[in-house]
Amino acid sequence: MARIAITLGDPAGIGPEVTRKALASGALPDGHEFILVGDASAGVPGHPDRASATAAYAALQEAAAMLNDGRADAVVTAPASKSQLQSVGFTFPGQTEFFADAQGVSDYGMCLSGDTLTVALATIHVPLAEVPSLLTIGGLIRTGKLLAGFLSRKGNATPRIAVAGLNPHAGEGGAFGDEEIRIITPAIEGLNSLGIGTFHGPGVPDAIFRDAARGQYDGVLAMYHDQGLIPLKLLDFDTAVNVTLGLPKPRTSPDHGTAFGIAGKDIADPSSMIRAIRLACEMVAQG
């Protein structure tokens, strides 16, 4: 029986509520043991403080230990506030980087997948001003391979992947920036030489997501966080799942935050948590 650890996130947020609703939904697959990690009583709903942040951090540490010592086969993480975590000693930009470090992985990526779009990010939690200097041919190839592998596991044997440009109009032939010419196009050529799917682009960023949403592509490789997540959350806010690519044991998460403003009101939608748990189960079954 596969064992899925589920962290409750910040107990002052909606994590405990959406977890409870997901487990009671009847929409989760049979044949799995779901292990709750965290102390739901450590925070007052809607009022985050050091106690609730400490509980959230402790849950992440325990879940990571469970993955590493074999007590869990995958982890699903309920939302936690990055700023609150960092106030109690969390040194990572986000949970993606935390679990990659905990599992000793340097080749990892962040991917969001919903009913309409699947998007991987070439850069993750970094200032926008640093993005151009962080883009490299090798880095784009690495993330493209991870995205193709994820889409293949979801049933797309030869996925069609759009690669977004960085600049307006994908650089307009170098008029608005040359990253498309120097970095993105050579990376696409390198990816297409691997035979793991078909990579297209660089695509005009303000149109490529429309084409993907209409079914022309199975996934999109975006250059930075908001470029990819604004269209995804616009179209798939209630169905998207955050998955960390490249880990030996899966980590997924609902694609929403702590929602402190509605915590404790019993109105939080568990749809994304249900899908995050289901995806973790599917990934464990796929091996």
Secondary structure by P-SEA (a helix, b strand, c coil): cbbbbbbbcccccaaaaaaaaaaacccccccbbbbbcccccccccccccaaaaaaaaaaaaaaaaaaaaccccbbbbcbbbaaaaaaaccccccaaaaaaaaacccccbbbbbcccbbbbbcccccccccccccccaaaaaaaaaaaaaaaaaacccbbbbbbbbccccccccccccccccccaaaaaaaaaaacccccccccccccaaaaaaaccccccccccccccaaaaaacccccbbbbbccccbbbbbccccccccccccccccaaaaaaaaaaaaaaaaac
